[in-house]
Every structure is written in C-alpha cells, then in structure tokens.
Amino acid sequence: MTTDEQKQIELLQKQLHTQEKMASLGMLSAGIAHEIQNPLNFVINFSKMSEKLLDDLMDIVDECREKLGDDDAEEITEISEDLKENMAKIEEHGQRAISIIRSILLQSRGKENEFLPTDICQLVHEYVWLSYHAMRANDKNFNIAIKEEYPQDMPKKMVIPQDLCRAVLNVMNNACYAVKDKNVNSEGTDYQPSIIVKVEDGAEDFSIIISDNGTGMTDEVRKQLFDTFFTTKPVGKGTGLGMSITNEIITNKHEGKILVDTTPGEGTTFTFVIPNSLKK
C-alpha cells in the first residue's frame, strides 16, 4: 500500500467517524426538540391567557376612569399597550421556535427515502436560518443580509424532507462560508455580504435558488465540485462530502438537476430544479 493510499484510507476513516457522530447528534437533537416543545407550548398559551386577562383589566379601568383621573388612566393605558406588544412578540417568537422544532422532528421521524407532502417554502426558510444561526454561534462577528422570496399559496410537493433539508443546508453553509471568506479579505472596502434565497413554482417543476455575492469558484473548482472528498476549505473545516451528498439527493433521489452559475470574486448561484411529477 502506497503512502497516498494510506492517507486516503485515514481520511476516509475520519470522515466516516464524523458522519457517525453527526448521526448520533441528529438523534440527540430530535430528543431535545421534543422535550423543548412542551414548555414552549406553555409559554405561548400563558401569553395568550395573559393578553385576555389584560383586556379584562382594561375594561375595569375604563369603568373606573373617573375615579382614577385622566392622567392615571392614560398611564395605565400606555403600560397596557406596551404589555400587549411584549406578549405579541413572545407569541410570535414562540411560534417560530415551535415551527423549527416541528421541522426537526419531521426530519428525524421520517423513514429513509420516504416521500412526504412538504411545504417547500417553510422547509427552505427554516434551514436557511438554521445555517445562519449555526455560523453565528461559531463566530459572533458573522453577519450578512439575507433576502427571501417565496411564492404565495404554493402547494405542497412530494419530496424526501429528511434529505432535501440537508441539500439546502449544505448549499447555504457553503454560501455563508463564501461571503464570510470574502468579507475577511475585503476589510476596508464597502463590501456587504448578502445571500438571496428564492423558491419558484412552475407547471412541471419547482426551483430552489440560493445566490451569494461571495468568493465564487474557478473553472477548476467548479469541475470538481461534486467529487467525493473534494473541498477547498482548510483541514478540519470540511469533509468534502457535502456537495456530493447534495448531488445524490437532488439528481438521483429527486430526479432533478443542479445548476451552478459562478464567477470568481463575484459570487455563486445554486439552483435545484425538481420535477412536480414524482410518483413515489
């Protein structure tokens, strides 16, 4: 066995070990998500109850306005409006957390390769922001502008949500990395890192489009993009499996295609095109 072959085997072993840890982490995440969902439901429900009680309290204040005086009644009204606004925010963010948890549970409970009717816009939205917040968790200085464009009333599509979310996450992670890398090397310029995410629905297929204004790719990198174990990231930052897995998910499992439009130094656009007529 040559030295290169030995190194390749060692690299493969490390990557398989990483994948095993990620699988265990997925099971752990599903358990945590399930446990968090119950207290979140209590937070949302008590917020709604508190808002109802506040309305009852204001009815009493209105009845006693003459005894309170105009100034006191006005102050109570202002405080009441602030409280209502705060409770609305609690409910809004609680519902968002519930939505994320349900998405995680959906991916963890689905059977392998099982096609399910899926809200594509919701799936894309959740995993775009999960990617962003994961990057933020590792780098507090990381910040980008994310613009989302989704069609209204798009019907659910038959996809494998367990896999499609991974494809979205892989491309979004790469987009975040590309704009972060360019931002580091553009210090002192007016560069503003940004990512545009779109979902488009057509008669025969639908598309998921993720565009960044990051580093872009050379022709050489573009040609090797979907090769197993190929990565341009530093050692320890990437396994070289993400895009090959993404290609398998879109082209083989979903019978679709991946379009890549990239310009070195300017950015990259990935487009997943998936047929609507999948019969699984």
VENFEN-V722739 format. One line per field, one symbol per residue. psi: psi as a letter, one per 30 degrees, with the letter a starting at -180 (. if undefined). burial: b if it has 24 or more other C-alpha atoms within 12 Angstrom, else e. A space follows every 50 residues. Layout:
BEGIN
psi: ???
burial: ???
END
This chain:
BEGIN
psi: kleeeeeeeeeeeeeeeeeeeeeeeeeeeeeeeeefeeeeeeeeefeeee eeeeeeeeeeeefgeeeeleeeeeeeeeeeeeeeeeeeeeeefeeeeeee eeeeeeeffklkgkkkkkjeeeeeeefefeeefeeeefjffkklkkkkjk kkhklkkjljeeeeeeeeeeeeeeeeeeeeeeeefgkfagkjklkkklkk kaefllkkkjklhbfakleeeefgegkkgkkfllkffkfgfefeeeeeee eeeghalkkkjkkkfelkkkjkjkkfgkj.
burial: eeeeeeeeeeeeeebeeeeeeeeeeeeebbeebbeebeebbebbeebbeb beebeeebeeeeeeeeeeeeeeeeebbeebeeebeebbebbeebeebbbb bbbbbbbbeeeeeebbebbbbbbbbbbbbbbbeebeeeeeebbbebebeb eeeeeebbbbbbbbbbbbbbbbbbbbbbbbbbbeeeeeeeeebbbbbbbb beeeebbbbbbbbbbbbeeeebeebbeebbbbeeeeebbbbbbbbbbbbb bebbebbbbbebeeebbbbbbbbbbbeeee
END
